[in-house]
Amino acid sequence: MADDSKTPTPPHDDDAWIETVVGVAGSLGFNKMRLRWKLMRWQEQRRRKARQREQLVAHITYAHKTCHQCGAVQDKDEAVCTRCGVKLGSRGVQVLGRIGLAAPVPMSMSTLLAVAILVAYVRVWIAGGGGLVSPGGPLLVEFGGRWPELIADEPWRLVTAMFLHAGLWHLGFNILAIATVGPRIEELYGRTTMLGLFIITGVLANLGALAVGEAGVGIGASGGVMGLIGAAVGHGHRLGAPVRRPLRRRVRPRRPARDLAAPLLAPRARRHRPDRPRRHPRRARDHPHAAPPASRPAR
């Protein structure tokens, strides 16, 4: 009885079910105090997450515009910031920015780069007969993939390999990254510099892969994308914390693990050697010399 007199009473009327559950559980021998606290804590966490969702929706659907340069709130009909004079863009661009994406300006360098990558993928896809199967190594080499034995005579493959992709996931991740980071680099350095950074860092990434002896066909724009992200991070670090934090929020991806997972989404196309038939190795547990799984110690 003394324990029940000290237990907290749920402050909300919709928490009455907690006392009902606690009463039933107590009759079954459960600790009423502990169960009550757990249910109240779970209920409070649920309410907190609901409030966060409401705040996020309110932020995304906010009617007025916010200047990405100075942070001033502007009327929804304004086209240019009244404080610093920066172009605000349309409401759709503002909404994408609040979600964490940046919509490239039509015919910007980021748009042209994404279109070129998409066209290259469609060409390879048509040549491979269509379907959902990733293109094979010989086909990627034919269209300009990075093949170590051919680089000495055809160094242009260091560039063309950046525009080839082995599947829809691989393609989608890199195009999304370019759409997120590319427009910011264009704002900071200009269209030509953005393209130059993408090409140079992508070529350096391909040279690095050759230097470490990576076998198989090399494709993908990940090296150039990482170069653009590095340029944005370096710019923010040079300007200091007040500018670095908002810039980092604008260029960082919502799912950082995607950059680590992207190279693994098309392993056959990346690791297949055109001069060897593709094999399907047996699983480790089917191998005759595979070690048995370690048993857990008895407790």
SULKASUL-V36458 format. One record per helix or strand. SS is the DSSP state (helix for helix, strand for strand). FROM is the first residue (numbers start at 1). LEN is the number of residues. If there is no record, write none. Layout:
SS|FROM|LEN / SS|FROM|LEN
This chain:
helix|2|5 / helix|13|15 / helix|32|29 / strand|65|2 / strand|73|2 / strand|80|1 / strand|87|1 / helix|91|9 / helix|109|19 / helix|137|6 / strand|146|1 / helix|148|4 / helix|157|7 / helix|168|22 / helix|191|21 / strand|218|1 / helix|222|18 / helix|241|11 / helix|257|8 / helix|267|5 / helix|284|3
